[in-house]
């Protein structure tokens, strides 16, 4: 199972990308949650990060339709 981090800002949902500009995937929930916590700790503008389990169609639909 893989996980992704979604950046939520002002009604938008953005999948985080890695250094190759591909969706940044994590092999464990713990790893993804740790990175999300670090990112949130360094935010001061109300941006939130949410970890989602990959279900290809579901993630794409959620980002396109902002269904959080």
Biopython code that builds the backbone (N, CA, C, O; Angstrom):
import numpy as np
from Bio.PDB.StructureBuilder import StructureBuilder

atoms = [
    (1, "UNK", "N", (0.844, -1.168, 0.000)),
    (1, "UNK", "CA", (0.000, 0.000, 0.000)),
    (1, "UNK", "C", (0.892, 1.235, 0.000)),
    (1, "UNK", "O", (1.925, 1.258, 0.669)),
    (2, "UNK", "N", (0.501, 2.247, -0.738)),
    (2, "UNK", "CA", (1.261, 3.491, -0.799)),
    (2, "UNK", "C", (0.417, 4.659, -0.314)),
    (2, "UNK", "O", (-0.812, 4.592, -0.286)),
    (3, "UNK", "N", (1.100, 5.727, 0.065)),
    (3, "UNK", "CA", (0.445, 6.920, 0.597)),
    (3, "UNK", "C", (1.001, 8.161, -0.083)),
    (3, "UNK", "O", (2.147, 8.174, -0.534)),
    (4, "UNK", "N", (0.186, 9.198, -0.154)),
    (4, "UNK", "CA", (0.599, 10.480, -0.716)),
    (4, "UNK", "C", (0.239, 11.573, 0.271)),
    (4, "UNK", "O", (-0.555, 11.365, 1.188)),
    (5, "UNK", "N", (0.838, 12.752, 0.070)),
    (5, "UNK", "CA", (0.507, 13.911, 0.895)),
    (5, "UNK", "C", (-0.155, 14.943, -0.006)),
    (5, "UNK", "O", (0.333, 15.260, -1.091)),
    (6, "UNK", "N", (-1.276, 15.453, 0.478)),
    (6, "UNK", "CA", (-2.011, 16.474, -0.255)),
    (6, "UNK", "C", (-1.904, 17.781, 0.520)),
    (6, "UNK", "O", (-2.203, 17.842, 1.712)),
    (7, "UNK", "N", (-1.472, 18.817, -0.177)),
    (7, "UNK", "CA", (-1.367, 20.161, 0.403)),
    (7, "UNK", "C", (-2.700, 20.857, 0.166)),
    (7, "UNK", "O", (-3.158, 20.972, -0.970)),
    (8, "UNK", "N", (-3.323, 21.324, 1.255)),
    (8, "UNK", "CA", (-4.624, 21.979, 1.167)),
    (8, "UNK", "C", (-4.459, 23.453, 1.499)),
    (8, "UNK", "O", (-4.068, 23.821, 2.607)),
    (9, "UNK", "N", (-4.767, 24.288, 0.511)),
    (9, "UNK", "CA", (-4.603, 25.727, 0.693)),
    (9, "UNK", "C", (-5.731, 26.463, -0.024)),
    (9, "UNK", "O", (-5.962, 26.251, -1.214)),
    (10, "UNK", "N", (-6.417, 27.312, 0.694)),
    (10, "UNK", "CA", (-7.472, 28.169, 0.168)),
    (10, "UNK", "C", (-8.402, 27.448, -0.805)),
    (10, "UNK", "O", (-8.611, 27.915, -1.925)),
    (11, "UNK", "N", (-8.955, 26.326, -0.387)),
    (11, "UNK", "CA", (-9.917, 25.592, -1.206)),
    (11, "UNK", "C", (-9.317, 24.771, -2.332)),
    (11, "UNK", "O", (-10.055, 24.184, -3.123)),
    (12, "UNK", "N", (-7.997, 24.718, -2.423)),
    (12, "UNK", "CA", (-7.329, 23.924, -3.458)),
    (12, "UNK", "C", (-6.652, 22.716, -2.833)),
    (12, "UNK", "O", (-6.283, 22.732, -1.659)),
    (13, "UNK", "N", (-6.496, 21.679, -3.626)),
    (13, "UNK", "CA", (-5.804, 20.473, -3.199)),
    (13, "UNK", "C", (-4.679, 20.194, -4.183)),
    (13, "UNK", "O", (-4.906, 20.107, -5.390)),
    (14, "UNK", "N", (-3.468, 20.055, -3.664)),
    (14, "UNK", "CA", (-2.297, 19.877, -4.517)),
    (14, "UNK", "C", (-1.526, 18.651, -4.038)),
    (14, "UNK", "O", (-1.132, 18.576, -2.875)),
    (15, "UNK", "N", (-1.314, 17.697, -4.934)),
    (15, "UNK", "CA", (-0.492, 16.541, -4.599)),
    (15, "UNK", "C", (0.965, 16.975, -4.561)),
    (15, "UNK", "O", (1.430, 17.655, -5.475)),
    (16, "UNK", "N", (1.687, 16.595, -3.523)),
    (16, "UNK", "CA", (3.112, 16.935, -3.445)),
    (16, "UNK", "C", (3.901, 16.093, -4.439)),
    (16, "UNK", "O", (3.624, 14.910, -4.640)),
    (17, "UNK", "N", (4.886, 16.729, -5.053)),
    (17, "UNK", "CA", (5.734, 16.066, -6.035)),
    (17, "UNK", "C", (7.133, 15.866, -5.469)),
    (17, "UNK", "O", (7.569, 16.584, -4.569)),
    (18, "UNK", "N", (7.827, 14.866, -6.021)),
    (18, "UNK", "CA", (9.203, 14.625, -5.605)),
    (18, "UNK", "C", (10.161, 15.412, -6.507)),
    (18, "UNK", "O", (9.724, 16.235, -7.311)),
    (19, "UNK", "N", (11.455, 15.160, -6.372)),
    (19, "UNK", "CA", (12.459, 15.902, -7.135)),
    (19, "UNK", "C", (12.417, 15.615, -8.637)),
    (19, "UNK", "O", (13.045, 16.326, -9.422)),
    (20, "UNK", "N", (11.679, 14.578, -9.041)),
    (20, "UNK", "CA", (11.532, 14.235, -10.463)),
    (20, "UNK", "C", (10.193, 14.719, -11.017)),
    (20, "UNK", "O", (9.790, 14.353, -12.121)),
    (21, "UNK", "N", (9.521, 15.541, -10.234)),
    (21, "UNK", "CA", (8.210, 16.093, -10.583)),
    (21, "UNK", "C", (7.151, 15.004, -10.790)),
    (21, "UNK", "O", (6.245, 15.148, -11.610)),
    (22, "UNK", "N", (7.284, 13.928, -10.039)),
    (22, "UNK", "CA", (6.298, 12.854, -10.008)),
    (22, "UNK", "C", (5.631, 12.875, -8.637)),
    (22, "UNK", "O", (6.204, 13.386, -7.675)),
    (23, "UNK", "N", (4.426, 12.323, -8.546)),
    (23, "UNK", "CA", (3.727, 12.299, -7.266)),
    (23, "UNK", "C", (4.617, 11.608, -6.236)),
    (23, "UNK", "O", (5.117, 10.506, -6.463)),
    (24, "UNK", "N", (4.804, 12.284, -5.095)),
    (24, "UNK", "CA", (5.672, 11.788, -4.033)),
    (24, "UNK", "C", (4.911, 10.710, -3.267)),
    (24, "UNK", "O", (3.949, 11.011, -2.560)),
    (25, "UNK", "N", (5.336, 9.464, -3.406)),
    (25, "UNK", "CA", (4.684, 8.332, -2.761)),
    (25, "UNK", "C", (5.526, 7.827, -1.596)),
    (25, "UNK", "O", (6.756, 7.856, -1.626)),
    (26, "UNK", "N", (4.823, 7.365, -0.572)),
    (26, "UNK", "CA", (5.460, 6.812, 0.620)),
    (26, "UNK", "C", (4.976, 5.382, 0.803)),
    (26, "UNK", "O", (3.809, 5.075, 0.564)),
    (27, "UNK", "N", (5.880, 4.516, 1.227)),
    (27, "UNK", "CA", (5.519, 3.109, 1.371)),
    (27, "UNK", "C", (4.791, 2.816, 2.680)),
    (27, "UNK", "O", (4.101, 1.802, 2.792)),
    (28, "UNK", "N", (4.941, 3.698, 3.673)),
    (28, "UNK", "CA", (4.250, 3.466, 4.941)),
    (28, "UNK", "C", (3.476, 4.712, 5.368)),
    (28, "UNK", "O", (3.850, 5.839, 5.043)),
    (29, "UNK", "N", (2.408, 4.484, 6.088)),
    (29, "UNK", "CA", (1.614, 5.577, 6.632)),
    (29, "UNK", "C", (2.452, 6.410, 7.592)),
    (29, "UNK", "O", (2.365, 7.638, 7.586)),
    (30, "UNK", "N", (3.253, 5.759, 8.405)),
    (30, "UNK", "CA", (4.073, 6.458, 9.390)),
    (30, "UNK", "C", (5.043, 7.436, 8.736)),
    (30, "UNK", "O", (5.219, 8.559, 9.210)),
    (31, "UNK", "N", (5.669, 7.001, 7.646)),
    (31, "UNK", "CA", (6.617, 7.857, 6.937)),
    (31, "UNK", "C", (5.910, 9.093, 6.360)),
    (31, "UNK", "O", (6.409, 10.211, 6.485)),
    (32, "UNK", "N", (4.764, 8.888, 5.737)),
    (32, "UNK", "CA", (4.006, 9.999, 5.149)),
    (32, "UNK", "C", (3.521, 10.961, 6.229)),
    (32, "UNK", "O", (3.601, 12.177, 6.057)),
    (33, "UNK", "N", (3.020, 10.426, 7.335)),
    (33, "UNK", "CA", (2.541, 11.283, 8.426)),
    (33, "UNK", "C", (3.678, 12.097, 9.038)),
    (33, "UNK", "O", (3.481, 13.252, 9.413)),
    (34, "UNK", "N", (4.857, 11.506, 9.140)),
    (34, "UNK", "CA", (6.006, 12.223, 9.695)),
    (34, "UNK", "C", (6.366, 13.415, 8.810)),
    (34, "UNK", "O", (6.581, 14.516, 9.316)),
    (35, "UNK", "N", (6.431, 13.209, 7.510)),
    (35, "UNK", "CA", (6.752, 14.300, 6.585)),
    (35, "UNK", "C", (5.671, 15.364, 6.634)),
    (35, "UNK", "O", (5.981, 16.556, 6.640)),
    (36, "UNK", "N", (4.403, 14.957, 6.668)),
    (36, "UNK", "CA", (3.294, 15.919, 6.735)),
    (36, "UNK", "C", (3.391, 16.767, 8.002)),
    (36, "UNK", "O", (3.155, 17.974, 7.957)),
    (37, "UNK", "N", (3.735, 16.146, 9.129)),
    (37, "UNK", "CA", (3.885, 16.894, 10.385)),
    (37, "UNK", "C", (5.024, 17.909, 10.294)),
    (37, "UNK", "O", (4.891, 19.040, 10.761)),
    (38, "UNK", "N", (6.138, 17.504, 9.693)),
    (38, "UNK", "CA", (7.273, 18.416, 9.540)),
    (38, "UNK", "C", (6.873, 19.595, 8.660)),
    (38, "UNK", "O", (7.185, 20.741, 8.983)),
    (39, "UNK", "N", (6.192, 19.329, 7.563)),
    (39, "UNK", "CA", (5.761, 20.411, 6.672)),
    (39, "UNK", "C", (4.809, 21.363, 7.380)),
    (39, "UNK", "O", (4.944, 22.580, 7.259)),
    (40, "UNK", "N", (3.842, 20.815, 8.123)),
    (40, "UNK", "CA", (2.890, 21.667, 8.845)),
    (40, "UNK", "C", (3.577, 22.494, 9.924)),
    (40, "UNK", "O", (3.206, 23.644, 10.157)),
    (41, "UNK", "N", (4.561, 21.921, 10.573)),
    (41, "UNK", "CA", (5.296, 22.634, 11.611)),
    (41, "UNK", "C", (5.970, 23.875, 11.044)),
    (41, "UNK", "O", (6.112, 24.883, 11.737)),
    (42, "UNK", "N", (6.383, 23.801, 9.789)),
    (42, "UNK", "CA", (7.097, 24.909, 9.155)),
    (42, "UNK", "C", (6.185, 25.866, 8.397)),
    (42, "UNK", "O", (6.672, 26.784, 7.738)),
    (43, "UNK", "N", (4.876, 25.670, 8.477)),
    (43, "UNK", "CA", (3.914, 26.561, 7.817)),
    (43, "UNK", "C", (3.392, 27.586, 8.809)),
    (43, "UNK", "O", (3.174, 27.280, 9.981)),
    (44, "UNK", "N", (3.196, 28.794, 8.331)),
    (44, "UNK", "CA", (2.621, 29.822, 9.190)),
    (44, "UNK", "C", (1.419, 30.497, 8.524)),
    (44, "UNK", "O", (0.883, 31.471, 9.052)),
    (45, "UNK", "N", (1.002, 29.989, 7.383)),
    (45, "UNK", "CA", (-0.048, 30.662, 6.624)),
    (45, "UNK", "C", (-1.331, 29.848, 6.499)),
    (45, "UNK", "O", (-2.105, 30.059, 5.565)),
    (46, "UNK", "N", (-1.567, 28.925, 7.422)),
    (46, "UNK", "CA", (-2.821, 28.180, 7.400)),
    (46, "UNK", "C", (-2.895, 27.078, 6.360)),
    (46, "UNK", "O", (-3.987, 26.625, 6.019)),
    (47, "UNK", "N", (-1.769, 26.643, 5.858)),
    (47, "UNK", "CA", (-1.738, 25.539, 4.904)),
    (47, "UNK", "C", (-1.730, 24.240, 5.701)),
    (47, "UNK", "O", (-1.014, 24.108, 6.694)),
    (48, "UNK", "N", (-2.541, 23.280, 5.248)),
    (48, "UNK", "CA", (-2.629, 21.989, 5.915)),
    (48, "UNK", "C", (-2.174, 20.888, 4.969)),
    (48, "UNK", "O", (-2.277, 21.020, 3.750)),
    (49, "UNK", "N", (-1.675, 19.812, 5.539)),
    (49, "UNK", "CA", (-1.229, 18.660, 4.762)),
    (49, "UNK", "C", (-2.010, 17.447, 5.234)),
    (49, "UNK", "O", (-2.144, 17.206, 6.434)),
    (50, "UNK", "N", (-2.523, 16.687, 4.276)),
    (50, "UNK", "CA", (-3.317, 15.505, 4.603)),
    (50, "UNK", "C", (-2.706, 14.292, 3.920)),
    (50, "UNK", "O", (-2.347, 14.352, 2.745)),
    (51, "UNK", "N", (-2.589, 13.204, 4.645)),
    (51, "UNK", "CA", (-2.076, 11.950, 4.107)),
    (51, "UNK", "C", (-3.262, 11.127, 3.624)),
    (51, "UNK", "O", (-4.266, 10.984, 4.322)),
    (52, "UNK", "N", (-3.127, 10.589, 2.418)),
    (52, "UNK", "CA", (-4.170, 9.735, 1.843)),
    (52, "UNK", "C", (-3.548, 8.456, 1.330)),
    (52, "UNK", "O", (-2.445, 8.452, 0.784)),
    (53, "UNK", "N", (-4.279, 7.366, 1.517)),
    (53, "UNK", "CA", (-3.864, 6.088, 0.940)),
    (53, "UNK", "C", (-4.163, 6.139, -0.549)),
    (53, "UNK", "O", (-5.206, 6.644, -0.966)),
    (54, "UNK", "N", (-3.250, 5.618, -1.341)),
    (54, "UNK", "CA", (-3.442, 5.666, -2.783)),
    (54, "UNK", "C", (-4.487, 4.640, -3.209)),
    (54, "UNK", "O", (-4.404, 3.450, -2.905)),
    (55, "UNK", "N", (-5.443, 5.151, -3.906)),
    (55, "UNK", "CA", (-6.436, 4.416, -4.667)),
    (55, "UNK", "C", (-6.552, 5.274, -5.909)),
    (55, "UNK", "O", (-7.323, 6.234, -5.914)),
    (56, "UNK", "N", (-5.830, 4.968, -6.938)),
    (56, "UNK", "CA", (-5.562, 5.863, -8.060)),
    (56, "UNK", "C", (-6.767, 6.707, -8.448)),
    (56, "UNK", "O", (-6.656, 7.932, -8.481)),
    (57, "UNK", "N", (-7.893, 6.111, -8.737)),
    (57, "UNK", "CA", (-9.056, 6.888, -9.171)),
    (57, "UNK", "C", (-9.545, 7.814, -8.077)),
    (57, "UNK", "O", (-9.951, 8.942, -8.358)),
    (58, "UNK", "N", (-9.514, 7.357, -6.833)),
    (58, "UNK", "CA", (-10.010, 8.169, -5.730)),
    (58, "UNK", "C", (-9.179, 9.424, -5.535)),
    (58, "UNK", "O", (-9.733, 10.511, -5.373)),
    (59, "UNK", "N", (-7.859, 9.292, -5.547)),
    (59, "UNK", "CA", (-6.985, 10.447, -5.339)),
    (59, "UNK", "C", (-7.180, 11.467, -6.453)),
    (59, "UNK", "O", (-7.314, 12.660, -6.177)),
    (60, "UNK", "N", (-7.198, 11.024, -7.697)),
    (60, "UNK", "CA", (-7.373, 11.937, -8.815)),
    (60, "UNK", "C", (-8.717, 12.632, -8.713)),
    (60, "UNK", "O", (-8.795, 13.844, -8.912)),
    (61, "UNK", "N", (-9.778, 11.895, -8.408)),
    (61, "UNK", "CA", (-11.108, 12.488, -8.269)),
    (61, "UNK", "C", (-11.119, 13.517, -7.148)),
    (61, "UNK", "O", (-11.681, 14.599, -7.319)),
    (62, "UNK", "N", (-10.514, 13.211, -6.013)),
    (62, "UNK", "CA", (-10.517, 14.132, -4.887)),
    (62, "UNK", "C", (-9.785, 15.422, -5.223)),
    (62, "UNK", "O", (-10.243, 16.504, -4.856)),
    (63, "UNK", "N", (-8.662, 15.325, -5.909)),
    (63, "UNK", "CA", (-7.906, 16.527, -6.263)),
    (63, "UNK", "C", (-8.655, 17.345, -7.318)),
    (63, "UNK", "O", (-8.642, 18.575, -7.276)),
    (64, "UNK", "N", (-9.290, 16.680, -8.237)),
    (64, "UNK", "CA", (-10.037, 17.393, -9.274)),
    (64, "UNK", "C", (-11.303, 18.041, -8.710)),
    (64, "UNK", "O", (-11.695, 19.128, -9.136)),
    (65, "UNK", "N", (-11.933, 17.374, -7.758)),
    (65, "UNK", "CA", (-13.204, 17.849, -7.235)),
    (65, "UNK", "C", (-13.100, 18.435, -5.834)),
    (65, "UNK", "O", (-14.100, 18.892, -5.282)),
    (66, "UNK", "N", (-11.906, 18.428, -5.252)),
    (66, "UNK", "CA", (-11.687, 18.967, -3.902)),
    (66, "UNK", "C", (-12.635, 18.320, -2.895)),
    (66, "UNK", "O", (-13.259, 19.015, -2.093)),
    (67, "UNK", "N", (-12.745, 17.001, -2.934)),
    (67, "UNK", "CA", (-13.647, 16.284, -2.026)),
    (67, "UNK", "C", (-12.894, 15.837, -0.790)),
    (67, "UNK", "O", (-12.449, 14.692, -0.711)),
    (68, "UNK", "N", (-12.751, 16.708, 0.151)),
    (68, "UNK", "CA", (-12.070, 16.346, 1.390)),
    (68, "UNK", "C", (-13.069, 16.380, 2.460)),
    (68, "UNK", "O", (-12.744, 16.110, 3.617)),
]
sb = StructureBuilder()
sb.init_structure("model")
sb.init_model(0)
sb.init_chain("A")
sb.init_seg("    ")
for serial, (resi, resn, name, xyz) in enumerate(atoms, 1):
    if name == "N":
        sb.init_residue(resn, " ", resi, " ")
    sb.init_atom(name, np.array(xyz, "f"), 0.0, 1.0, " ", f" {name:<3s}", serial, name[0])
structure = sb.get_structure()
